[in-house]
Amino acid sequence: QLQLVESGGGLVQPGGSLRLSCAASGFSLDHYALAWFRQSPGKEREGVSSISARGVSTYYVNSVKGRFTISKDNAENTVYLQMSSLRPEDTAVYFCAAAYGSSWYSQPPSLTEESEYDAWGRGTQVTVSS
C-alpha cells in the first residue's frame, strides 16, 4: 500500500524555522517526483515546491523563494522541506505528494497540475504566530 506520512509541523514564531519530513512506505521514491502543497482555511490548495525524481530540478512558488528548500533522500525514502524566515502567511496544512514515472526524472510536474500527482499524505499543520 502506497503511503506518505508528513511530520515536523508545529507552532513557530515569525522568523523561525521548521523542517517538514515526508516518509514514503510501500514504494520507493527513486522513480517519483515529489512536491509540497499547502492549504490555509478558506483558501485553495497551492503548490509550494517540487523536486524531480533524480533531484536535479527544484521549483518554488515565488512567495517562498529564498526561504524554503526542498530535498529528497532516496536512501531514507523521505522528502524534506526546510522552512526558514517563516511568516504568519505561511500558516497552513502542508501536504506532500508523489508523481510516478520517467517523465518526471528531470523535471517535476507543474505545481499547478495536482492531477499529475499519484499519492498524497494527510498533511501536517504549520502555525506561524507570536
ChimeraX attribute file (.defattr): number of C-alpha atoms within 10 A of each C-alpha:
attribute: neighborCount
match mode: 1-to-1
recipient: residues
	/A:1	6
	/A:2	12
	/A:3	16
	/A:4	23
	/A:5	18
	/A:6	23
	/A:7	17
	/A:8	15
	/A:9	18
	/A:10	14
	/A:11	14
	/A:12	18
	/A:13	14
	/A:14	17
	/A:15	14
	/A:16	14
	/A:17	17
	/A:18	18
	/A:19	16
	/A:20	22
	/A:21	22
	/A:22	26
	/A:23	18
	/A:24	23
	/A:25	14
	/A:26	9
	/A:27	13
	/A:28	14
	/A:29	24
	/A:30	18
	/A:31	19
	/A:32	27
	/A:33	30
	/A:34	31
	/A:35	32
	/A:36	26
	/A:37	21
	/A:38	22
	/A:39	19
	/A:40	16
	/A:41	9
	/A:42	6
	/A:43	9
	/A:44	9
	/A:45	17
	/A:46	17
	/A:47	23
	/A:48	25
	/A:49	26
	/A:50	31
	/A:51	27
	/A:52	27
	/A:53	26
	/A:54	19
	/A:55	22
	/A:56	11
	/A:57	15
	/A:58	18
	/A:59	20
	/A:60	20
	/A:61	13
	/A:62	9
	/A:63	11
	/A:64	17
	/A:65	12
	/A:66	11
	/A:67	13
	/A:68	20
	/A:69	18
	/A:70	23
	/A:71	19
	/A:72	23
	/A:73	13
	/A:74	17
	/A:75	9
	/A:76	11
	/A:77	15
	/A:78	20
	/A:79	27
	/A:80	22
	/A:81	23
	/A:82	15
	/A:83	19
	/A:84	17
	/A:85	15
	/A:86	22
	/A:87	17
	/A:88	15
	/A:89	12
	/A:90	20
	/A:91	20
	/A:92	21
	/A:93	18
	/A:94	26
	/A:95	26
	/A:96	31
	/A:97	28
	/A:98	29
	/A:99	24
	/A:100	20
	/A:101	13
	/A:102	14
	/A:103	15
	/A:104	20
	/A:105	19
	/A:106	16
	/A:107	19
	/A:108	29
	/A:109	23
	/A:110	15
	/A:111	20
	/A:112	12
	/A:113	9
	/A:114	17
	/A:115	10
	/A:116	15
	/A:117	20
	/A:118	12
	/A:119	16
	/A:120	20
	/A:121	19
	/A:122	14
	/A:123	22
	/A:124	21
	/A:125	19
	/A:126	22
	/A:127	20
	/A:128	20
	/A:129	16
	/A:130	9
